[in-house]
Amino acid sequence: MTTNSKQRITLFINPTIAKQAKVQAVVEGLSLTNLVEKALIQYLPNEIVIKKATGSD
């Protein structure tokens, strides 16, 4: 993903988690967006494989 291609999203998360994330972003010298992107990149698999379910027809 290039730095110019961003998508705005709305999330509803626990206020305590949001506060911790904001503080951690400051500690790491990142924006909250960059911190969340970094966390998602580490969490998500490198490759997503979606298989079509086989029905029992």
C-alpha positions as CSV (number, residue, x, y, z in Angstrom):
1,M,0.0,0.0,0.0
2,T,1.4,3.4,-0.9
3,T,1.3,6.2,1.6
4,N,-1.2,8.1,-0.6
5,S,-3.8,5.3,-0.7
6,K,-5.7,5.4,2.5
7,Q,-9.3,4.5,3.4
8,R,-11.2,6.1,6.2
9,I,-13.0,3.7,8.5
10,T,-15.0,4.0,11.7
11,L,-14.4,1.6,14.6
12,F,-16.2,1.3,17.9
13,I,-13.7,0.1,20.5
14,N,-13.3,0.1,24.2
15,P,-12.3,3.6,25.4
16,T,-9.6,2.2,27.6
17,I,-8.0,0.4,24.6
18,A,-8.3,3.6,22.5
19,K,-6.5,5.6,25.3
20,Q,-3.7,3.0,25.6
21,A,-3.3,3.0,21.8
22,K,-3.0,6.8,21.7
23,V,-0.4,6.8,24.5
24,Q,1.6,4.0,22.8
25,A,1.5,5.9,19.6
26,V,3.1,8.9,21.3
27,V,5.7,6.7,23.0
28,E,6.7,5.2,19.7
29,G,6.5,8.5,17.9
30,L,3.8,7.3,15.5
31,S,0.4,8.6,14.6
32,L,-2.5,6.5,15.8
33,T,-3.2,5.5,12.2
34,N,0.4,4.2,11.8
35,L,0.2,2.3,15.1
36,V,-3.0,0.6,14.2
37,E,-1.7,-0.3,10.7
38,K,1.5,-1.7,12.3
39,A,-0.5,-3.8,14.7
40,L,-2.8,-5.1,11.9
41,I,0.1,-6.0,9.7
42,Q,1.7,-8.0,12.5
43,Y,-1.7,-9.7,13.3
44,L,-2.9,-10.6,9.9
45,P,-1.5,-13.5,7.8
46,N,0.8,-12.7,4.9
47,E,-1.5,-14.4,2.5
48,I,-5.2,-14.8,2.6
49,V,-6.7,-17.9,1.0
50,I,-10.4,-18.1,0.7
51,K,-11.7,-21.5,-0.4
52,K,-15.2,-22.1,-1.8
53,A,-17.1,-24.4,0.4
54,T,-18.1,-27.7,-1.3
55,G,-21.8,-28.4,-0.9
56,S,-23.1,-31.9,-0.5
57,D,-25.6,-31.9,-3.4
